Amino acid sequence: MAGRREVPVDPAAGPVQRFAFELRKLRAESGGITYRTLARRAGYSVTTLSQAAAGQQLPTLPVALAYAGACGGDLAEWEARWKRAVEESAGAQPRPENGSVAPYRGLTRFETGDSALFFGREQLTADLVDLLRRRRFAAVFGPSGSGKSSLLRAGLIPALRQTQEPHLRPAAIRILTPGEHPARTHAPLIAPAVPGAGSAEADTFLIVDQFEEVFTLCRDAAERARFIDLLLAAREPESRLRVLLAVRGDFYGRCAEHRDLAAALRDANLLAGAMNPAELRAAVVKPATAAGLTVERALTNRLVKEVADAPGGLPLLSHALVETWRRRRGKTLTMAGYEAAGCMAGAIAKTAEEVYGRFTEHQAAAARRVLLRLIAPGDGTPDTRRPVARAELPGTGREDTAQVLEALARARLLTLDGDTIDIAHEALITAWPRLRGWIEDDRERLRVHRNLTEAAHTWQELGREDGALYRGSRLAAAQEHFGGAPCEDLTDLEYAFLDAGRDHEQKGRRRYRLVLTAVFTALCLALVAAGLAVGQWQSAVTAQHLAESRQLAAQSGALLDSQPDLAALLAVHAYRTGPTREATAALYAAAALPLRKRLVNGTEPVQAVALSPDGRTRHARRRRKDADLGPAGRPAPAHRGHRPQRQ
């Protein structure tokens, strides 16, 4: 091999020939090492390495890198050259825009009309039909990416339409996804169809895809329960309904929250597990065969091996096959095309990055807003996609947003179904690092935004009642994330909802301040009134005391000559009752006269003395008891040995 001259290649003949020419040039620049030496360094056979530089077909990436590395080349540079050669080579192939249709569906699901390309799930489809034969209400569970939506549409529905069993032949087949308001939106559909001629006993089949939306999108527990109760009515034969739910596997436990639903699914559910190797091989090869294409055996073996170790990897497989088909060589899907597409793990990210990289700065910002709007952040569960109406997207009427939607839909990263926009598959959430990073950076903000969106729609449905507005901590949280400078993430309705909440809170604060001011004023007035009342009471008491003092002083003055002792006592009592001028004068007048007798009736001091209205009887009050002092003008009788003493 070392002595045989290589057939010359023309670098201008195409990307494959140019790549081979560059490999030969690298070997020559490394000293013209022989292929035997090259084989020892690279770990590949002489034949494999010589074919890599023959210019007849593009080598696989590992072979190309081994060749370049053995010659001392920069591996990163040669990987970029190899990918450029693959892309340029694929550019000469027919594209979908030119009328050629891929036999795979990428991230989008298989529809009923795609049953001729749907392979690998024949046994699971038969098991589903058998389950519906035995049960009127059933469910199929499976992880995200197990192909449940495609199974229902391209597998089950065609099988039901082709069945020859009378009791399984459907009067009608209806398929729906719950959405945010399942009972309100779908109640009319949860009713049997009018049977046609000869089908009086036929049932209406109701297929509820993505049933987990009753937990992720529907926040009203009462409406969720009502929707489930409507579906459970199918258990009765007279309902003329048969219901099949398709539920993501990690929501199995949530189904147990509804007691009747858990009871209905106890022995009426089927698990959509991973495909076995034979089924995977059929899913890879048979669609290509139906389209007149072939798949390299080595590529088929590699895909089967990789998907077998990737739970929920069917969307990744399908997307990688689409991108490989775009890079096919003639009618063959090659290993080189697969590696150029980024392989299974990187095909989605590569496609998404290529689309995103073509956006302008404003379009990139619009793409982030659109994609995050389509995400429902998980709460203890993985993040899920969230279909939205086109009107809910901020900036829907702007050219940037429209161009972004069109580009993402053309790359099959989004689906545009009438007025509804959705992520093509949840695999995009985990497989595209940029989108995953956006979600992690804005996770708390996304939760607040999802709640805000729902509350704004509820407010709109209730006629914009003040009672439906945000208050307190919820309003504070929304203002923290969206209350600053104008935010393009919000729709007009969400802006109006937040503005109304702020206005209502400000009015409430003003009302609170007015009420507080009124209460304070009323309290002040009450205190003033109480003060005035107390003052008036004190004045009345003082006036009463003054009147009593003057009366006692007058009585003292009347008794100065006849009973000076009593007059003195009355004068003292009058002064104590109220120090009026009259009491003072009576006190001085009584003090000027000598007492004739000392009142000694008992051992305790006298606290008060009173004179009867006729002036003939006097009465004294002691600390413990009263004592009658006898007729006025005569001393009271002595108390047990005590005699009146003269002064």
MARDO-793202 format. One record per residue (C-alpha): residue number from 1; x, y, z. Coordinates in pm, 1 decimal. Each point is the difference from the previous one (the first is absolute). Example, Ala and Ser with C-alpha at 12.3 -4.5 7.8 and 13.67 -1.06 7.14 Angstrom:
// MARDO-793202
   nr        c1        c2        c3
    1    1230.0    -450.0     780.0
    2     137.0     344.0     -66.0
//
This chain:
// MARDO-793202
   nr        c1        c2        c3
    1       0.0       0.0       0.0
    2     291.4     230.7      73.9
    3     135.0     -36.4    -355.5
    4    -331.3      41.3    -183.7
    5     -79.1     350.0    -122.1
    6    -343.5     135.3      92.2
    7    -240.1      97.4    -275.3
    8      -2.2     382.3     -19.8
    9    -310.4     181.3     128.5
   10    -129.8     334.5    -118.5
   11     -78.0     229.4     298.0
   12    -232.9     199.6    -222.7
   13    -214.1    -306.0     -77.3
   14    -199.0      28.3     324.5
   15      20.8       8.0     379.5
   16      82.7    -372.4      30.1
   17     287.8      27.2    -245.9
   18     124.5     321.3     164.4
   19       2.8    -165.0     342.4
   20     195.7    -298.2    -137.3
   21     246.8     238.0    -165.9
   22      52.6     180.9     332.8
   23      61.2    -330.7     181.7
   24     265.5     -95.8    -257.5
   25     158.5     342.1      32.7
   26      16.1     -38.1     378.9
   27     172.8    -340.8     -35.1
   28     251.0     146.3    -241.5
   29      75.9     291.0     233.5
   30      59.3    -244.6     287.8
   31     291.1    -153.6    -187.6
   32    -189.3    -230.1    -236.1
   33     -38.8    -278.7     255.8
   34    -110.3    -333.3    -140.1
   35    -349.2    -135.9      49.9
   36     139.8    -284.4     208.9
   37     152.3     250.5     243.4
   38    -319.4     202.7     -17.4
   39    -205.5    -310.7      81.6
   40     211.6     -75.4     307.5
   41     -43.1     356.8     127.7
   42    -369.7      34.4     -81.9
   43    -123.5    -343.4     104.1
   44    -179.3     -64.8    -330.3
   45      88.6    -231.6    -287.2
   46     202.0     111.8    -299.1
   47    -301.9     -56.1    -226.5
   48    -229.8     217.4     213.2
   49     248.2     287.2      10.0
   50      79.0     -16.1    -371.8
   51    -372.4       3.8     -84.1
   52     -41.7     307.0     222.3
   53     233.5     190.2    -232.5
   54    -120.7    -161.7    -325.1
   55    -263.1     268.4     -67.8
   56    -276.8    -248.0     -81.7
   57    -200.2      48.2     319.8
   58      32.5     205.7     313.4
   59     153.8    -195.7     289.2
   60    -171.2     -16.1     336.9
   61     100.5     260.0     254.5
   62     201.5    -241.1     223.5
   63     202.2    -120.8    -300.0
   64      61.4     353.7    -123.4
   65     116.5     113.7     344.8
   66     220.0    -306.2      43.3
   67     162.9      66.8    -341.7
   68      56.1     370.1      82.2
   69     125.3     -71.6     351.7
   70     249.8    -257.2    -120.1
   71     138.5     265.9    -235.8
   72      23.6     260.7     276.7
   73    -301.7     201.9    -106.0
   74    -220.4     216.1     226.4
   75    -300.8    -220.7      81.5
   76    -240.4     290.3      63.9
   77      89.6     155.0    -335.0
   78     -40.9    -329.2    -184.7
   79    -335.8     -70.5     165.9
   80    -121.4     338.3    -123.6
   81     131.2     -76.9    -351.9
   82    -174.5    -337.5       1.7
   83    -334.9     151.0     107.9
   84      33.6     269.2    -263.6
   85      56.5    -268.5    -264.0
   86    -308.5    -190.3     120.6
   87    -217.2     311.4     -11.7
   88     122.4      95.0    -345.3
   89     -50.8    -355.4    -122.0
   90    -353.5      -3.5     138.8
   91     -75.6     325.7    -173.9
   92      -4.8    -177.9    -333.9
   93    -276.2    -234.8     116.9
   94    -371.5      68.0     -53.5
   95    -152.1     190.6     293.0
   96    -356.6     -14.3     135.0
   97     -60.6     341.6    -148.4
   98      63.3    -151.4    -342.0
   99    -276.0    -255.5      37.9
  100     185.7    -284.3     174.9
  101    -166.1    -101.8     328.4
  102     191.3    -163.7     283.5
  103    -129.0    -343.6     101.5
  104      51.6      95.3     365.7
  105    -184.1     256.8     207.7
  106     275.6     145.0     214.7
  107    -131.7     155.1     320.2
  108    -355.0      17.6    -128.7
  109    -235.9    -290.6      64.9
  110    -128.4    -244.6    -259.4
  111    -354.3      84.8    -104.9
  112    -277.2    -233.9    -109.7
  113      98.2      44.8    -363.7
  114     356.8    -109.9      76.5
  115     -92.1    -357.3      90.5
  116     182.2    -130.2    -310.9
  117     326.8     131.9     152.8
  118     -70.6    -101.7     360.2
  119     194.1    -313.7      91.1
  120     119.9    -174.6     312.7
  121    -311.7      30.8     215.3
  122    -217.6    -271.3    -151.5
  123     -10.4    -212.9     317.8
  124     -73.6     295.9     225.9
  125    -279.2     107.9    -233.6
  126    -153.6    -348.0      18.6
  127      26.2       8.0     380.0
  128    -181.3     334.3       7.4
  129    -282.9    -132.3    -215.6
  130     -31.9    -301.1     229.6
  131      -8.9     228.0     305.2
  132    -282.8     204.7    -151.3
  133    -180.0    -321.8     -85.0
  134      -3.7     -92.6     370.9
  135     -36.6     342.9     162.2
  136    -213.2     302.2     -81.2
  137     237.1     228.6     190.6
  138     377.3     -52.9     -22.6
  139     334.1     176.8     -12.5
  140     341.2     -42.5    -159.1
  141     296.9     125.3     202.3
  142     349.3      62.2    -128.0
  143     299.0     230.6      48.0
  144      36.4     315.4    -201.7
  145     143.7     -97.3    -335.6
  146    -150.3    -349.0      -8.4
  147    -219.8      89.9    -297.8
  148    -344.5      -5.3     166.4
  149    -147.9     273.8    -221.4
  150     119.4    -169.6    -318.4
  151    -121.5    -337.2     129.0
  152    -352.2     136.0      47.7
  153     -24.5     175.2    -333.9
  154     199.6    -212.3    -242.8
  155     -45.6    -333.6     178.5
  156    -323.3     -26.3     200.2
  157    -239.6     210.5    -206.1
  158      71.1    -178.4    -333.0
  159     -29.4    -335.6     181.4
  160    -339.9      93.5     143.3
  161    -125.1     114.0    -338.9
  162     110.8    -325.7    -160.2
  163    -137.1    -234.7     265.2
  164    -269.3    -249.3     -93.3
  165    -132.6     -37.8     354.4
  166    -343.7     167.1      20.0
  167      29.2     112.2     363.1
  168     343.1     156.0     -68.3
  169     -96.7     173.7    -322.1
  170     -27.7     366.8     105.5
  171    -298.1     222.0     -72.9
  172     249.8     285.9      22.2
  173     354.8      59.6     123.3
  174      80.9     322.3     179.6
  175     345.7      97.2     118.8
  176      69.6     294.0     229.2
  177     253.2     142.4     244.3
  178    -131.2     149.4     327.0
  179     153.6     348.3      -2.1
  180     -55.2     259.7     272.4
  181    -379.8     -32.7      20.6
  182     -79.0    -361.6     -88.9
  183    -359.8     -23.1     125.6
  184    -105.3     334.1    -143.2
  185     172.4     -60.8    -335.2
  186     -73.0    -366.4     -65.7
  187    -332.7     -74.4     173.8
  188    -189.6      -2.2    -333.8
  189     241.8    -262.5    -136.2
  190     -51.1    -235.7     292.9
  191    -328.2    -125.5    -135.2
  192     -77.2    -290.2    -233.8
  193     -37.0      70.2    -368.1
  194    -331.5     -56.4    -169.3
  195      25.4    -358.0    -137.2
  196     -37.2     -44.5    -371.6
  197    -194.7    -263.5    -184.1
  198     101.2    -349.0     107.5
  199     215.8     130.5     289.9
  200    -256.2      44.9     275.5
  201     217.4    -196.5     243.3
  202     329.7     168.9     -95.3
  203     186.6     198.7     261.1
  204     171.9     335.0     -32.6
  205     371.8     -26.7      76.4
  206     143.6     295.1     190.8
  207     381.8      15.2       4.4
  208     148.3     249.8     246.5
  209     362.9      61.9     -92.8
  210     241.1     166.9     246.3
  211    -241.0     -55.5     286.5
  212     266.4     137.3     236.6
  213    -109.9     348.7    -107.5
  214    -286.4     -25.7     250.2
  215     274.6      28.2     263.3
  216     252.8     227.7    -172.7
  217    -229.2     249.5    -175.3
  218    -335.8     -17.4     179.0
  219      42.5     177.6     335.6
  220    -366.5     -14.0     101.4
  221     -42.4    -315.3     210.6
  222    -379.8      12.6     -31.1
  223      11.2      13.6    -381.3
  224     260.0    -278.3      -5.6
  225    -225.4    -223.0     209.5
  226    -301.4      85.1    -216.6
  227     187.8     -93.0    -318.6
  228     113.2    -332.0     147.6
  229    -354.9     -77.1     114.3
  230    -126.7      65.9    -353.5
  231     252.8    -248.9    -137.6
  232     -76.9    -261.3     264.6
  233    -360.7     -10.0    -116.0
  234     126.5    -219.5    -286.4
  235      19.9    -292.5     241.9
  236    -375.5     -46.4     -35.1
  237    -104.5    -190.7    -317.7
  238    -296.1     230.5     -56.8
  239     240.7     293.1     -41.1
  240      94.5    -134.7    -347.4
  241     354.8     129.7      64.3
  242     341.8    -162.5      24.9
  243     283.1     211.0     141.1
  244     376.3     -47.5     -33.7
  245     240.8     230.0     185.1
  246     363.9      48.1    -104.2
  247     195.1     106.3     308.5
  248     365.2      79.5      54.2
  249     147.6    -260.0     232.8
  250     118.0     243.0     269.0
  251    -363.2     106.6      56.6
  252    -114.1    -349.4      94.7
  253     -12.1      98.6     366.6
  254    -201.0     314.5     -71.0
  255    -277.1    -214.4    -145.7
  256     -40.9    -159.0     342.5
  257    -105.9     338.1     143.4
  258    -347.6     -57.8    -145.7
  259    -145.4    -304.8     175.1
  260    -237.3    -110.4    -277.5
  261     266.6      49.1    -267.6
  262     244.2    -215.8     195.1
  263    -263.3    -271.3      39.7
  264     -86.0       9.4    -372.1
  265     365.2     -37.9    -107.0
  266      97.6    -266.1     253.9
  267     -14.1    -282.6    -257.0
  268     -59.0     201.4    -317.3
  269     336.0     150.0     -92.2
  270     282.4     -84.7    -237.0
  271     364.3     104.9      17.2
  272     167.8     117.7    -319.6
  273     351.3    -125.8      61.2
  274     313.3      26.4    -208.3
  275      17.5    -164.4    -340.7
  276     198.1    -319.3     -31.4
  277     284.3     -16.7    -257.6
  278    -218.9    -155.6    -269.5
  279    -262.1     274.0      40.7
  280     266.7     272.9      -8.1
  281     151.5    -148.6    -314.5
  282    -343.5       5.9    -164.3
  283     -53.2     364.5     104.6
  284     330.9      95.1    -163.1
  285       2.4    -208.3    -316.9
  286    -361.9     -48.1    -108.2
  287     -93.3     369.1     -45.2
  288     308.5      45.0    -218.6
  289     -89.4    -308.8    -201.1
  290    -353.9     131.4     -49.6
  291     152.1     318.0    -144.0
  292     238.7    -189.3    -229.1
  293     306.7      67.3     217.0
  294     252.8    -217.4     178.1
  295     178.8      35.6     333.8
  296     359.1    -108.4      42.5
  297      14.8    -314.1     210.6
  298     264.6     153.7     228.3
  299    -224.4     301.4      58.5
  300    -298.3    -220.0      81.4
  301     202.2    -202.5     250.5
  302     130.9     314.9     166.3
  303    -344.5     159.9      26.8
  304    -153.7    -314.9     150.9
  305     278.1     -16.7     256.0
  306     -22.6     367.9      94.1
  307    -379.5      14.0      32.1
  308     -11.2    -318.1     204.4
  309     197.8     185.4     268.8
  310    -202.3     324.5     -20.4
  311    -341.2     -15.4     173.6
  312    -246.0     219.5    -181.4
  313     242.8      40.0    -288.2
  314    -242.1     -51.4    -290.7
  315     -35.9     372.1     -79.7
  316     378.5      35.2       5.6
  317      28.8    -298.1    -233.4
  318    -260.9     132.7    -238.1
  319     156.1     345.4     -12.2
  320     347.5    -142.3     -55.3
  321    -138.4    -209.0    -287.8
  322    -159.5     307.3    -158.9
  323     329.4     190.4      18.4
  324     186.3    -304.5    -132.3
  325    -249.3     -22.2    -285.6
  326      76.0     364.2     -82.8
  327     367.9     -94.6     -26.1
  328     -56.4    -327.5    -187.0
  329     220.2    -107.0    -286.5
  330    -219.7     -83.8    -293.5
  331    -263.8    -234.5     138.1
  332     204.7    -116.4     295.1
  333      -7.3     123.5     358.9
  334     363.1     -21.2     104.7
  335     200.0      -6.5     320.1
  336     181.7     311.3    -120.0
  337    -327.3     188.9     -36.0
  338    -106.2    -113.6     345.9
  339     320.7     121.0     159.1
  340     -18.8     327.2    -188.1
  341    -347.5      53.2     142.2
  342     141.7     -21.1     351.3
  343    -107.1    -360.7      67.5
  344    -304.8     -77.6     209.0
  345     103.5     194.0     309.7
  346      95.2     315.8    -184.8
  347    -229.3      12.1    -302.9
  348    -274.3     201.9     171.1
  349     247.1     241.9     155.6
  350     180.2      37.5    -332.1
  351    -321.0      74.6    -187.8
  352    -121.1     241.9     265.7
  353     334.2     180.7      14.3
  354      14.9      27.8    -377.8
  355    -343.7     161.1      -7.7
  356      74.8     222.6     299.1
  357     334.8     103.6    -146.5
  358    -174.2     149.3    -305.0
  359    -216.4     231.0     210.8
  360      71.3     369.0      39.0
  361      37.4     144.6     349.8
  362    -368.1      95.9      16.3
  363    -108.9    -335.5    -142.8
  364     214.2    -185.6     255.5
  365    -170.2     192.4     282.4
  366    -339.3     -79.9    -152.1
  367      96.1    -368.9     -26.3
  368      84.0     -11.3     369.7
  369    -331.8     163.2      91.9
  370    -196.0    -238.3    -222.4
  371     171.9    -317.2     117.5
  372     -23.1      84.1     371.2
  373    -368.2      81.2     -45.4
  374     -41.3    -359.7    -123.9
  375     153.1    -152.3     316.0
  376    -182.7    -106.1     318.1
  377     269.4     -28.9     270.8
  378     -32.8    -317.9     201.9
  379     -68.9      -6.8     372.3
  380     163.2    -322.6     109.4
  381     -47.2    -132.0    -355.0
  382     189.3      62.5    -326.6
  383     -75.2     315.0    -195.9
  384    -271.3     -43.4    -261.2
  385    -109.4     174.0    -315.1
  386    -296.1     235.0      12.9
  387    -210.2      58.1    -313.3
  388    -118.1     360.3     -31.6
  389    -229.4     195.4    -225.4
  390     179.1     225.4    -245.8
  391    -159.3     306.1     161.9
  392     173.6     -82.2     329.7
  393     345.1      46.4    -147.5
  394     133.6     350.2      72.2
  395      71.6     193.8    -316.1
  396    -207.8    -237.1    -213.8
  397     -64.3     264.2    -261.6
  398     364.1     101.0     -30.5
  399     210.9    -115.3    -290.4
  400     279.9    -134.1     223.3
  401    -234.0    -236.6     184.6
  402    -164.7    -119.2    -321.2
  403     337.7     -76.3    -159.1
  404     114.5    -187.8     310.8
  405    -312.9    -215.0       3.1
  406      36.6     -79.6    -367.9
  407     368.3     -94.7      33.4
  408     -52.6    -222.6     304.4
  409    -300.1    -167.6    -161.0
  410     190.9     -59.2    -324.1
  411     272.8    -173.3     202.4
  412    -274.7    -209.8     168.9
  413      90.1     135.3     341.8
  414    -347.3     153.8      36.0
  415    -338.8    -107.8    -128.8
  416    -254.2     251.8    -127.2
  417    -345.1    -155.7      18.2
  418    -250.6     263.0    -103.5
  419       8.1     259.5     276.0
  420     195.8    -224.7     239.8
  421     378.8       3.2      34.3
  422     188.9    -276.4     176.7
  423     349.7    -141.6      38.8
  424      30.2    -297.0    -235.4
  425     113.4    -230.4     279.4
  426     114.6      26.4     359.6
  427     330.4    -153.2    -110.2
  428      93.5     349.6    -119.3
  429     -10.3     120.2     362.8
  430     268.2    -242.2     114.5
  431     199.7     -37.8    -322.0
  432      64.0     369.1     -72.9
  433     245.3     140.0     257.0
  434     -83.0     362.0     -82.0
  435    -371.5     -45.4      71.3
  436      74.2    -202.7     312.3
  437     225.9     280.4     122.6
  438    -270.6     260.2     -59.7
  439    -244.5    -204.2     205.5
  440     240.1     -46.1     290.3
  441      92.4     368.7       2.3
  442    -365.5     109.8       4.3
  443    -166.6    -289.4     185.5
  444    -153.5     205.4     282.4
  445     -94.9     277.8    -240.2
  446    -166.1    -257.8    -226.4
  447    -209.3    -133.0     289.7
  448    -114.7     351.7      87.7
  449     -71.1      68.6    -367.7
  450    -209.0    -315.4     -47.8
  451    -209.6      88.4     307.0
  452     -33.3     358.0    -123.0
  453    -120.3    -115.3    -341.8
  454    -264.5    -226.4     150.5
  455    -118.4     265.8     245.0
  456     -24.7     258.1    -279.3
  457    -217.0    -232.7    -210.8
  458    -223.4     -73.5     300.1
  459     -33.6     373.2      64.0
  460     -98.9      52.2    -363.1
  461    -256.7    -280.4      13.0
  462    -157.0     147.9     314.0
  463     -57.3     333.3    -167.3
  464     310.5     157.0     157.4
  465    -140.0     -12.6     350.1
  466     210.1     161.4     271.4
  467     -36.2    -313.2     210.9
  468     212.1    -196.8    -251.7
  469     296.0     240.6      15.5
  470     332.7     -76.9     163.8
  471      51.7     126.1     354.1
  472     265.4     -16.8     267.3
  473     288.5    -241.7     -51.4
  474    -115.3    -121.7    -344.0
  475     -11.0     356.2    -132.9
  476     336.0      75.3     161.2
  477     157.8    -308.7    -163.5
  478    -138.9      91.3    -342.8
  479     118.9     359.1      34.4
  480     344.6    -119.2     105.5
  481      41.7    -189.5    -328.3
  482    -210.6     206.6    -240.6
  483     -69.2     334.9     167.8
  484     308.9     187.9    -114.7
  485      70.1     137.8    -344.8
  486    -235.3    -104.9    -283.1
  487      36.8    -375.2     -34.0
  488     -48.1    -159.0    -340.6
  489     -73.8    -336.3     162.6
  490    -353.1     110.0      95.1
  491    -306.9      14.0    -219.9
  492    -237.8     296.6      -2.1
  493    -241.8    -193.6     221.6
  494     272.0     -80.2     254.5
  495     111.2     363.9       4.3
  496    -359.6     112.3      56.0
  497     -41.5    -254.7     279.3
  498     311.6     117.9     182.8
  499     -88.3     367.6     -47.4
  500    -350.3     -61.6     134.2
  501     146.5    -181.0     299.9
  502     236.4     286.9      73.7
  503    -277.4     258.5     -36.6
  504    -232.6    -200.4     221.8
  505     269.8     -34.1     265.9
  506      73.1     374.2     -10.5
  507    -369.3      77.7      34.3
  508     -18.2    -242.5     288.7
  509     291.3     173.9     168.0
  510    -165.9     336.9     -47.0
  511    -323.5    -139.5     142.2
  512     193.8    -145.3     290.4
  513     166.7     332.8      69.2
  514    -335.8     179.1     -15.3
  515    -159.7    -253.3     233.9
  516     297.0      19.6     233.6
  517     -20.7     379.6      -1.4
  518    -374.2     -11.4      68.2
  519      45.3    -247.0     284.8
  520     277.8     211.2     150.1
  521    -210.8     314.3     -31.1
  522    -298.8    -173.1     157.1
  523     220.8    -125.6     280.8
  524     133.2     350.0      61.8
  525    -352.6     140.5       3.3
  526    -106.7    -274.9     239.0
  527     291.1      80.3     228.1
  528     -86.7     370.6     -10.4
  529    -364.1     -77.1      73.7
  530     102.6    -229.3     283.3
  531     226.3     271.1     135.6
  532    -279.4     250.9     -15.7
  533    -235.5    -242.5     170.9
  534     250.6     -68.0     275.3
  535      57.6     370.9      38.0
  536    -372.9      63.2      24.8
  537     -34.2    -279.5     252.3
  538     284.5     136.7     202.9
  539    -154.0     344.5     -20.2
  540    -332.3    -139.6     118.0
  541     165.6    -182.5     288.3
  542     195.5     311.7      93.0
  543    -314.8     210.9     -14.6
  544    -176.3    -253.2     219.9
  545     285.7       6.4     249.9
  546       1.3     379.2       1.2
  547    -373.4       6.4      61.7
  548      32.9    -248.0     284.7
  549     292.2     201.5     141.4
  550    -199.9     318.5      -7.5
  551    -298.3    -174.3     161.9
  552     217.9    -136.7     279.6
  553     164.3     338.7      44.9
  554    -344.4     157.2      30.1
  555    -105.8    -257.4     260.2
  556     324.3      63.5     190.6
  557     -66.4     370.4       2.5
  558    -351.0     -55.7     129.0
  559     129.2    -202.0     295.9
  560     289.8     223.0     104.9
  561    -186.1     153.1     290.1
  562    -211.7    -290.9     116.2
  563     232.5    -294.5     -56.1
  564     351.7     114.5     -76.5
  565     143.2    -349.7      28.0
  566    -225.3    -133.3    -272.3
  567      48.8     313.4    -204.2
  568     372.8     -60.5       5.8
  569     -40.0    -356.2    -118.1
  570    -230.1     109.7    -281.1
  571     243.1     270.1    -103.7
  572     284.2    -251.0     -22.3
  573    -216.2    -239.3    -202.2
  574    -110.6     280.0    -229.8
  575     358.9      98.1     -71.8
  576      95.5    -361.9     -72.3
  577    -296.0     -36.5    -231.3
  578      99.5     308.9    -193.4
  579     236.0     284.3      94.2
  580    -250.8     270.8     -89.0
  581      13.8     350.6     134.1
  582    -303.5     -78.3     212.5
  583     165.0    -314.1     147.0
  584     319.3     194.1      71.8
  585    -191.3     276.3     170.1
  586    -199.8    -250.9     205.4
  587     320.2    -174.5     102.5
  588     159.5     321.5     119.3
  589    -317.3     101.0     178.7
  590     -24.8    -332.4     179.6
  591     365.2       4.9      94.7
  592     -44.5     334.5     168.4
  593    -246.9    -143.0     251.2
  594      92.0    -230.0     290.5
  595    -151.5    -348.6       5.3
  596    -230.4     -69.3     292.1
  597      24.7    -375.4      -8.3
  598     213.6    -268.5    -154.9
  599    -198.5    -265.8    -187.2
  600     105.6    -330.0     136.5
  601    -226.5    -281.7    -109.1
  602     212.0    -304.6     -58.3
  603     370.4     -31.0     -50.2
  604      22.7      63.2    -376.3
  605      35.5     340.4    -159.4
  606    -302.3     160.2    -167.4
  607      30.8      26.4    -380.8
  608    -312.7     204.6     -76.0
  609    -280.8     181.1     179.7
  610    -346.7      68.3    -141.9
  611    -288.3     211.9     134.4
  612    -360.1     -89.2     -54.5
  613    -203.6     238.0    -217.7
  614    -180.1     135.5     306.0
  615     331.3      62.8     177.3
  616     -95.7    -203.6     302.2
  617     194.3    -321.6     -54.8
  618     361.0     -55.7     -85.9
  619     165.9    -315.0    -138.4
  620     365.3     -98.8     -16.8
  621     171.3    -256.6    -227.9
  622     286.0    -196.9     137.2
  623     234.7    -229.2    -188.3
  624    -192.1    -317.4      84.1
  625    -350.3     109.8     100.9
  626    -227.5     296.7      35.3
  627     -96.1     153.3     335.3
  628    -293.8     215.2      91.5
  629     120.2     304.5     188.5
  630    -343.3      69.7     139.6
  631    -211.3     314.2     -17.1
  632     176.1     307.4    -117.4
  633     114.4     211.5     293.9
  634      38.6    -295.3     241.0
  635     293.3    -236.2      24.9
  636     -48.0    -358.8    -106.7
  637      -7.8    -265.2     266.1
  638     336.5    -126.9     108.7
  639     105.2    -338.2    -138.6
  640      86.8    -239.3     280.7
  641     185.9     209.8     242.7
  642      94.2     281.2    -224.3
  643    -126.5     329.6     126.0
  644     -24.0     326.0    -183.9
  645     288.8     223.0      90.5
  646      -3.7     371.3       3.0
  647     281.0     184.4    -156.7
//
